[in-house]
Each structure stands twice: as C-alpha cells, then as structure tokens.
Amino acid sequence: MTHSPRQTIAVWQPYFLGGGAEAVALGVLVALADDYDVTLFTLIDVDLAHLNAMYGTNLSRDRLRVRAMLSPALTRLVHSLIANLPWVRLALIHWSIRRFKAISSRYDLAISTYNAVDLGRPGLQYIHWVNVVEQPRQKAGPVMRLMLRLSRFSEANLKANRSLTNSFCTAEVVQQTYGIDAQVVYPPVTTAIAPVPWEQKETAFLCSGRVVVAKQTHRVIEILAAVRQRGFDVKLHITGGGGGTYGWGYERRVRQLAAANADWVTFHCDLPYADYLNVLARCRYGIHHKPEPFGISVAEMVNAGMIPFVYNRGGQIEIVNAANTDLIFDSAQDAVEKIVAVLENCDRQTTLLNALAQQKSLFSTKRFTQEVSAAVANCLSPPPPPSPPSPHPPISPTSLAPIPQTSSPHD
C-alpha cells in the first residue's frame, strides 16, 4: 500500500532568546510535528535539547527539520548583536524575511510565529503585538523604510494571512492597526511544577521577567517595602535576565536596590530553568507591574498555584480574570492596599485560589495544540468549489402575461 506524502509546512521564527514568543513557537512546532512535514527556519541553529529543558517540550531532529540561514560559526556573534543592537536585529529579521519569502511557495503552508509579517503568500501568523516587524510606509522612519525595501515587504500580503493572537486585548489592537480579525489562542504554559501545599509555601512574592525599564521592577520593590511597613513580613524573589547593553544601567539600579534590602529581596539573574521552577513553586504570591499583550509569567504563576497581582491594563487581566478585582491595581498605592487586604484575609485567599484554579485550563498545552491544529487544517483545506448557477425554469407564455392590477399603481 502506498502512503501519500505528508503536507509540508514552513515555520519562520528568526531567533530563540527566551520569552513568551518562543514558548508559542515551540508550542506550534509540537502541535504540528507529528502530522505534517515541518521545517523551522531561523537565523542561527537552535539547541533543541536546551529548548526542551527550558519549555518542557519534546522536539527532536527526527520530528522536525531545522534550517539555519547563517553559519553556526556566527551563533555567538548574532546572539550578541540581536540582544544589544536593535537596528542590527531589525536588519537581520528583514533579511531573513526576504530569504523566507523566496522559498515559501515550495511548501503547502507558511507560518510566522513571530508576529504579523509578509510571508510571500497567504499563510498563518501568530501575532504577539502589532508593528513589531514593520510599520506603515507613510509613518516609517528612514531606517524602517530601508528595512521594508530590504525584505520587499507587502502590507497587503500581511493582511491576507489568517491571524491568531495571544489575548482579546491584542486582538482589539490588531483590528485597529491592520483592519483584520484575529482568533484568540492563549499561549501554552508548559511548566511541569511539583505542587507545593499552600501552608508549605513561603510568604513571598515573585517578580518574573526581564529586568528592564518597561517591567518597572524597582516599583515592585517599593510597593512591597510599603506592604512590609504595614506589618507583613513578606519576601521578594526577582527572576529574569537583563536587557542587553542598553538595559544594563537599569539592571544595575535594580541590583543596588535589591542589595540595599537584601534581608528580604533576592535577585536571581539568568536563573537555570529548573531552579526557576523551584522558586515559582514555593512562592505564594506574584506581582507584575507592566501592561502586557498577554503575560506568560503571570500565567505561569497561576499554573503554579500562586495569587498574582497585576496592573489594570493589558492581557494579564484576562489571565487572572477581570472579575477578581482585588488582584488588579491601577497605581502603586492601590497595589499596596489590595495586597494588604488579601494578606490579612485567609478566607479571601482561599476563594481567590479556587477562582484562579479555574483559569488554568485556558493556558493548557492540550487546548493550544487543538486550536492551532484546527487553524492549520483550515488553512490547508481546499476552498469549496463554486456552486453551479441554479437553472432557470422554462418560461411559459402565461408567465409573460401582464400582472392584473388590483389597485392603483400610486397606492
């Protein structure tokens, strides 16, 4: 018996340096690798064993082809350039788009897991946020216009893609920016965390993510310092790497602030993933000050059985559920008051933990796999053939007779 060849899919993800976008990319690859012939296109080669350990996936070279566009000898240099020079990162992204567009027609489907992009043909794109890769030419500065010429970028091709996105918050911005609809498919949370009973957890907060100005890590320290002044002996664990050369000054500031409060603040920089999971498992509370398109670290907190407090703008509100208003703050002082109110009320903690447990299924790998697989199958399905025109009934002489007037034509 002859088996028909599997359909082919090309996935474009320019690099893997850690974060929620990479978690989505790996989740897409896992969802498709068993049913399709999948090729991942990246700037530089990837260490699948390392990524599997980081994200709890199980990808291997016998299930997935990896096509690096640059020599392995350039790996360290490219990582450094991407992390520290935004214009070089953008140039490499657009160069890789041009290369990808040249081969995308050889595959049955082209997918971008790195935001909205011109794939060279209609495909599928997962949008984490808007205008990450491009900007409208009429608004673009000289550097961006140069990049758009480099990749021969077509906004019409971008809009022709089917779109998935990470939250209803982002979907609304996608509609406002591109005038296209995007289906919400929440990112998967793959952390396999050994559960720790609430009574055995540390009365500590976790602040997770890159230590950059946008994350407002210093404000988290200030908020919890005020909570401690109200009589609650809470600790804080800060996890996450820095923001490259341009973020070094802010990271140094946060390190100094943590050192000045070393009796209750622990700064973990570039923590190995297994150690990060241990910190995640043993903290009772989380806090996230930055508005996010989604907020993968907040979803990890919910998955770990924590109570996270989040800022009142962005996709993280969907993670904790907007109905849980005592977890959502709109200022530093409001954060202090809401944290204190929860800390002093054990019954409210139990209610919140039960409510947050209901949210976990929204971010399950099973749900993500099912929704991505369905979207891909839809893209690969041939369009239905056009319906034949309905035959006209034969015209009889009586059908041509004048319609008798029963009333005045002016009534």
Buried (B, 14 or more C-beta within 10 A) or exposed (E): EEEEEEBBBBBBBBBBEBBBBBBBBBBBBBBBBEEBBBBBBBBBBBEBEEBBEBBBBEBEEEBBBBBBBBEEEBBEEBBEBBBBBEEBBBBBBBBBBBBBBEBBEEBBBBBBBBBBBBBBBEBBBBBBBBBBBBBEEEEBEEEBBBBBEBBBBBBEBBBBBBBBBBBEBBBEBBBEBBEBEBBBBBBBBBBEBEEBEBEEBBEBBBBBBBBBBBBBBBBBBBBBBBBBEEEEEBBBBBBBBBBBEBBEEBBEBBBEBBEEBEEBBBBBEEBEBEEBBBBBBBBBBBBBBBBBBBBBBBBBBBBBBBBBBBBBEBBBBBBBBEEBEBBBBEEBEBBBBBBBEBBEEEEBBEBBBEBBEEBBEBBBBEBBBEBBBEBBEEBEEEEEEEEEEEEEEEEEEEEEEEEEEEEEEEE
